Amino acid sequence: MNTVLDAIEKRRSVRSYESKEIPKDILNTIIEAGNQAPSAMNSQPWRFVVVEDSAMKKKLLQAALPNAKKILEQVKDTDPERYELIMKRYDEMEDPVYYSAPAIIFVIGSGRYADHSCPLACENIMLAAHSLGLGTCWVGFGSMVTEDAGVKGSLALKDDEKIFGPIVIGYPEVYPDPPAKKPPEVKRV
Ligand SMILES: Cc1cc2nc3c(=O)[nH]c(=O)nc-3n(C[C@H](O)[C@H](O)[C@H](O)COP(=O)(O)O)c2cc1C
């Protein structure tokens, strides 16, 4: 099978990781793949912050968790089944936001082209990681850390910058079954 199509089909959001460290050269290769993504006007409006330090990961979790719970309360009414599923995860896991992944990649973007371009760098990262036997998950809840001055300082996040992802990454402990996907809605004219 075509290896690109295979990676696109088999990549999953992984939410359980081995504690095994990711070799530096492999992480560099994956970030380089992110950097190769298309960007408007070839602006490459991104930079990458890789967090592996456990004290920093703890700070991130403390900053993100209350915000994640607030958002989840809103899901309670609109999608009670999903809410129950996620709350179960929150009760059972030590780190239900970043899934205790060995590394977290913050894709940080700025400028008029960031919104369209940075997610492409994120997808390249996720597909490249998959092709190298690693799992990833884009954790939007993990980006809700910007009210914390300490975290903001550690990420050197400027006022005109925005977090995309972050992408948690590591060797999967459990590889999930594919979720149901709707068929594409296509109109030919
Ligand atoms: C913008 C965005 C935000 C997401 N945020 C989260 C998140 O906070 N936590 C999480 O576990 N998964 C998150 N995901 C992963 C989705 O839940 C996942 O992509 C979706 O359920 C489909 O599963 P798949 O990636 O295995 O195909 C996010 C994905 C995207 C694209």
The ligand as an SDF file (V2000), in Angstrom:
LIG
                    3D

 31 33  0  0  0  0  0  0  0  0999 V2000
   -8.2880   20.9570   17.2360 C   0  0  0  0  0  0  0  0  0  0  0  0
   -8.2600   19.6340   17.9600 C   0  0  0  0  0  0  0  0  0  0  0  0
   -8.3460   19.6270   19.3490 C   0  0  0  0  0  0  0  0  0  0  0  0
   -8.3180   18.4010   20.0220 C   0  0  0  0  0  0  0  0  0  0  0  0
   -8.3000   18.4050   21.3970 N   0  0  0  0  0  0  0  0  0  0  0  0
   -8.2320   17.2390   22.0620 C   0  0  0  0  0  0  0  0  0  0  0  0
   -8.1240   17.2410   23.4930 C   0  0  0  0  0  0  0  0  0  0  0  0
   -8.0870   18.2680   24.1580 O   0  0  0  0  0  0  0  0  0  0  0  0
   -8.0500   16.0340   24.1080 N   0  0  0  0  0  0  0  0  0  0  0  0
   -8.0700   14.8520   23.4120 C   0  0  0  0  0  0  0  0  0  0  0  0
   -7.9820   13.8070   24.0290 O   0  0  0  0  0  0  0  0  0  0  0  0
   -8.1400   14.8270   22.0620 N   0  0  0  0  0  0  0  0  0  0  0  0
   -8.2220   15.9810   21.3800 C   0  0  0  0  0  0  0  0  0  0  0  0
   -8.2550   15.9770   19.9990 N   0  0  0  0  0  0  0  0  0  0  0  0
   -8.2290   14.7020   19.2720 C   0  0  0  0  0  0  0  0  0  0  0  0
   -9.6180   14.3440   18.7160 C   0  0  0  0  0  0  0  0  0  0  0  0
  -10.4540   13.9710   19.7730 O   0  0  0  0  0  0  0  0  0  0  0  0
   -9.4490   13.2050   17.6800 C   0  0  0  0  0  0  0  0  0  0  0  0
   -8.7150   13.6760   16.5890 O   0  0  0  0  0  0  0  0  0  0  0  0
  -10.7960   12.6960   17.1770 C   0  0  0  0  0  0  0  0  0  0  0  0
  -11.5320   12.0950   18.2220 O   0  0  0  0  0  0  0  0  0  0  0  0
  -10.6470   11.6860   16.0310 C   0  0  0  0  0  0  0  0  0  0  0  0
   -9.8220   10.6030   16.4170 O   0  0  0  0  0  0  0  0  0  0  0  0
   -8.5140   10.2340   15.5820 P   0  0  0  0  0  0  0  0  0  0  0  0
   -7.5490   11.3920   15.7350 O   0  0  0  0  0  0  0  0  0  0  0  0
   -7.9840    8.9720   16.2160 O   0  0  0  0  0  0  0  0  0  0  0  0
   -8.9030   10.0360   14.1520 O   0  0  0  0  0  0  0  0  0  0  0  0
   -8.2580   17.1770   19.3070 C   0  0  0  0  0  0  0  0  0  0  0  0
   -8.1380   17.2170   17.9110 C   0  0  0  0  0  0  0  0  0  0  0  0
   -8.1310   18.4110   17.2460 C   0  0  0  0  0  0  0  0  0  0  0  0
   -7.9640   18.4260   15.7460 C   0  0  0  0  0  0  0  0  0  0  0  0
  1  2  1  0
  2  3  1  0
  2 30  2  0
  3  4  2  0
  4  5  1  0
  4 28  1  0
  5  6  2  0
  6  7  1  0
  6 13  1  0
  7  8  2  0
  7  9  1  0
  9 10  1  0
 10 11  2  0
 10 12  1  0
 12 13  2  0
 13 14  1  0
 14 15  1  0
 14 28  1  0
 15 16  1  0
 16 17  1  0
 16 18  1  0
 18 19  1  0
 18 20  1  0
 20 21  1  0
 20 22  1  0
 22 23  1  0
 23 24  1  0
 24 25  2  0
 24 26  1  0
 24 27  1  0
 28 29  2  0
 29 30  1  0
 30 31  1  0
M  END
$$$$
